[in-house]
Amino acid sequence: MSLSTSKFYLVIFIILISIFSVRNYGNPIENKLTSTNLKQFMKTHNPTLILITAPNCLECDALEQILSLLSSRVPHVTVAKIDFSEDPQAVKQIGASYPKQIFIYIDGNYREFSVPGNVDYMAEKLSTVEDPKVVLITRDNKLEFFSNNDVKIVGFFKKTNSIQFEALQKVAKLLQFELRFGYFDSMTVAKSVKLKKENTIAIIKPGEPPVFFDQFESIKEKSTSDSLFESLLKFIDKNKQQIVTELTSSNYARHLFNIHTPVLVLFCHEKEIPKQSSFLRKLNQELKKITPIKDNYFLRNPIPFYIHNIDKSQNLAEFFKIDPAVVIYPHLIVTNPSERTIFPFKRKQRHEIALKINEIIEWMFEFYENKLSPQVKSEKEPIKNNGAVRILTANNFPLYVTGSDEEWVVEFMSDSCSHCKSFNPIFSQIASSFYKVNGINFGQFNVMKNDLDPALEVVSLPTVLFFPKDKSQPFQRLTAQRTPENVISFIISNSLLSLDKIEKKEL
């Protein structure tokens, strides 16, 4: 094949890849908001989804592509973005606290949009944003309305043209992605959830008594739906958290990915769900009794409790690093999702099955006092691991790399990363060229099979880091394109070894 023919096919290939990328991944979000234009922009764009982005944030880039695709599916919703590092004032205005958050702006209010990043699901949710459903609950649909274990907001209204019902509709419009709303117009049906007074609202949480909002009963003449809206919104935010929430493979992203406080998760078989849910509620009561009250951390900072049915799915068990071959159910963990750390509860009697409240409380105190070591996910090191590229794991990384007095060049990769698959042969060839040079080593670290130290700030794959001989000095990051020439230049410029020795190798 001639050179000109090769170039022709290369151009065609690039064009096809470009078309495929645009069709499947969308375009970058064009609307960039700042503290200067935010207020004016919102006056003419209602509703709006706002993504908090940051430089070199791989997850932010993925979310931007998802929202871009979403905007074509739901054209009545505008999408925009704010750079977390460039404009902290704008970030503060909408109530964001970290990159990757998504907020929705509706009728003058910002609310975190904690819906899993699936375009079809998000499009379905946003399709009714202008006309939220406050469902009329009757004898015929009552069982269906209360069929799942989510929190419900229900009211008893004989008139739907009142300011009370208007306030409920406004709250439903803002919170429709988090909660389900309904109302009764029949006293007989309303009594089934203990709603006995007209213009009363209750939060219904599975397995718990209703929590009532009765401010509607004694409204003042000058009250408006806006003032009632604010009161009702505060009431719901304060009381909506369930003591025990069932965690499933379909709702765990919504419940856990936006939480920045510790959570407790109990794993058990389906037949044990009622018994263990009752056990967790009792544990919650005992935690609140700890004295003195003023020093009771659990009273001041309630910890969310979740329960997961392992018979329905093993996906979450794998996500939380649970090995079914060695775990005794019910199995209990405390985790901080934002830090991706997991602390499993260990029974004092190894083969004991029943959980004991006093032992769990003692374990939780140790957690809050930083006396526990997190569970580490680490693949097994190969028996023969002395080749040109050594396999690095979460367990051997401190020994081989950060604990050694030699230089290390490490590729952070994953098996499913297409860019990694392209770069791996290049990295291996370069490592082979340096193989017999004493004092410099090459390693590969699979981020999907091993827990990664957040201090390394690996936000995209593959990432190449150079660790100097003197570990008190900072590691260096390859920022140029990953060509053989650039990688070799990166190594030589950071290495303290003899350049002559390195340059004599066949690279």
NORURCOR-V12492 format. One record per pair of residues at least 24 apart in sequence whose C-alpha atoms are under 7 Angstrom apart, sorted by the first residue. I is the first residue (numbers start at 1). J is the second residue. D is the distance in Angstrom with one decimal. If there is no record, write none. Layout:
# NORURCOR-V12492
i: [I	I]
j: [J	J]
d: [D	D]
This chain:
# NORURCOR-V12492
i: [25	25	26	26	26	27	27	28	28	28	29	29	29	29	29	30	31	31	31	32	32	32	33	33	33	34	34	34	35	35	35	45	46	46	46	47	47	47	47	47	48	48	48	48	48	49	49	49	49	49	49	49	50	50	50	50	50	50	51	51	51	51	51	51	51	52	52	52	52	52	52	52	52	53	53	53	53	53	53	54	54	54	54	56	57	58	58	59	60	66	70	70	73	74	74	106	114	114	115	116	116	125	129	132	132	132	134	134	134	134	134	135	135	135	136	136	136	137	137	137	138	138	139	149	151	151	151	151	152	152	152	152	152	152	153	153	153	153	153	153	154	154	154	154	154	154	155	155	155	155	155	155	155	156	156	156	156	156	156	156	156	156	157	157	157	157	157	158	163	163	164	164	164	166	167	167	167	167	168	170	171	171	203	205	243	243	243	244	244	244	244	244	244	245	245	245	246	246	246	247	247	247	248	249	249	256	257	259	259	260	260	260	261	262	262	262	262	263	263	263	263	263	263	264	264	264	264	264	264	265	265	265	265	265	265	266	266	266	266	266	266	266	267	267	267	267	267	267	267	267	268	268	268	268	268	268	269	269	269	270	270	283	321	328	329	341	342	342	343	343	376	377	377	377	378	378	378	379	379	388	388	388	388	389	389	389	389	389	390	390	390	391	391	391	392	392	392	393	393	394	394	394	402	405	405	406	406	406	407	407	407	407	407	407	408	408	408	408	408	408	409	409	409	409	409	409	410	410	410	410	410	410	411	411	411	411	411	411	411	412	412	412	412	412	412	412	412	413	413	413	413	413	413	414	414	414	419	420	420	426	430	433	433	433]
j: [65	69	65	68	69	65	68	64	65	68	64	68	79	80	81	80	79	80	81	80	81	82	80	81	82	82	87	90	87	89	90	78	105	106	107	77	78	104	105	106	77	78	79	104	105	78	79	80	102	103	104	105	79	80	81	102	103	104	80	81	82	100	101	102	103	81	82	83	84	99	100	101	102	81	82	83	84	99	100	83	84	85	99	459	459	459	460	100	100	119	119	123	123	123	127	174	254	258	254	253	254	177	173	172	173	176	169	172	181	182	183	181	182	183	182	183	184	182	183	184	184	189	189	206	179	204	205	240	179	180	181	203	204	205	180	181	182	202	203	204	181	182	183	201	202	203	182	183	184	199	200	201	202	183	184	185	190	195	198	199	200	201	183	184	185	198	199	185	224	225	199	216	225	225	225	226	228	229	229	229	229	233	240	242	281	304	305	277	280	281	305	306	307	305	306	307	306	307	308	306	307	308	308	315	316	337	337	337	338	336	337	338	336	303	334	335	336	303	304	305	334	335	336	304	305	306	333	334	335	305	306	307	332	333	334	306	307	308	330	331	332	333	307	308	309	310	329	330	331	332	308	309	310	329	330	331	309	310	311	309	311	357	377	353	353	374	374	375	374	375	451	449	450	451	449	450	451	449	450	431	432	435	442	428	431	442	443	444	442	443	444	443	444	445	443	444	445	445	450	450	451	452	471	469	470	439	440	469	439	440	441	467	468	469	440	441	442	466	467	468	441	442	443	465	466	467	442	443	444	464	465	466	443	444	445	462	463	464	465	444	445	446	447	461	462	463	464	445	446	447	461	462	463	446	447	448	462	461	462	484	507	505	506	507]
d: [5.5	7.0	5.5	5.5	5.3	6.5	6.0	6.4	6.5	6.6	6.5	6.0	7.0	6.2	6.9	7.0	7.0	4.6	6.4	5.8	5.1	5.9	6.7	6.0	5.2	6.5	6.3	5.5	6.9	6.0	4.3	6.5	6.7	5.9	6.7	5.4	6.5	6.9	5.3	4.9	5.5	4.5	5.6	5.6	5.1	6.1	4.8	6.2	6.8	5.7	4.5	6.4	6.0	4.8	5.1	5.5	5.1	6.2	6.4	4.6	6.3	6.7	6.1	4.6	6.6	5.8	5.1	6.0	6.0	5.0	5.4	5.4	6.3	6.7	6.1	4.9	5.8	5.2	6.0	5.5	5.5	6.3	6.0	6.7	5.9	5.7	5.6	6.8	5.3	6.3	6.0	6.4	6.4	6.3	6.5	6.4	5.4	6.9	5.5	5.8	5.8	6.8	6.6	6.4	5.3	6.7	6.8	7.0	5.0	4.7	6.8	6.4	4.3	6.2	5.8	5.2	5.9	6.2	5.7	5.3	6.9	6.7	6.6	5.9	6.2	5.8	5.0	7.0	6.0	5.1	6.0	5.9	5.1	6.7	6.3	4.9	6.4	6.0	4.8	6.3	5.8	4.8	5.1	5.7	5.5	6.5	6.6	4.5	6.2	6.8	5.6	4.2	6.3	5.5	4.7	5.9	6.5	6.7	5.3	5.6	5.7	6.7	6.7	6.2	5.3	5.7	5.4	4.8	6.6	5.0	6.9	6.5	6.4	6.1	4.8	6.7	5.9	4.8	6.9	6.7	6.3	6.4	6.8	6.1	6.5	6.6	6.0	6.5	7.0	7.0	4.8	5.3	6.8	6.4	4.7	6.2	5.6	4.9	5.9	5.9	5.7	5.0	6.4	6.9	6.5	6.4	6.6	6.6	6.7	6.8	6.7	5.5	6.0	6.6	6.6	5.5	4.4	5.7	5.1	6.2	5.7	5.5	6.4	6.3	5.0	6.1	5.8	4.5	6.5	6.0	4.6	5.6	5.9	5.4	6.4	6.3	4.7	6.2	6.6	5.7	4.5	6.6	5.9	4.9	6.3	6.3	6.7	5.5	5.0	6.4	6.4	5.6	5.9	5.5	4.6	6.6	5.5	5.6	5.8	5.3	6.1	6.2	6.8	6.8	7.0	5.9	5.4	5.5	4.9	5.7	6.2	7.0	5.1	5.2	6.2	4.4	6.5	5.7	6.1	5.5	5.3	5.4	6.6	6.5	6.3	5.0	4.9	6.6	6.3	4.5	6.3	5.8	5.3	6.5	6.0	5.7	5.0	6.2	6.1	5.3	5.8	6.8	6.5	5.0	6.5	5.1	6.0	4.6	6.0	4.6	6.2	5.6	4.8	4.6	5.7	4.7	5.7	5.8	5.0	6.7	6.2	4.8	6.4	5.9	4.6	6.4	5.8	4.7	5.6	5.6	5.4	6.5	6.4	4.9	6.2	6.5	5.7	4.6	6.7	6.0	4.8	6.1	6.6	6.6	5.5	5.1	6.4	6.2	5.1	6.1	5.6	4.9	7.0	5.0	5.8	5.9	6.7	6.7	5.3	6.4	6.6	6.1	6.1	5.7]
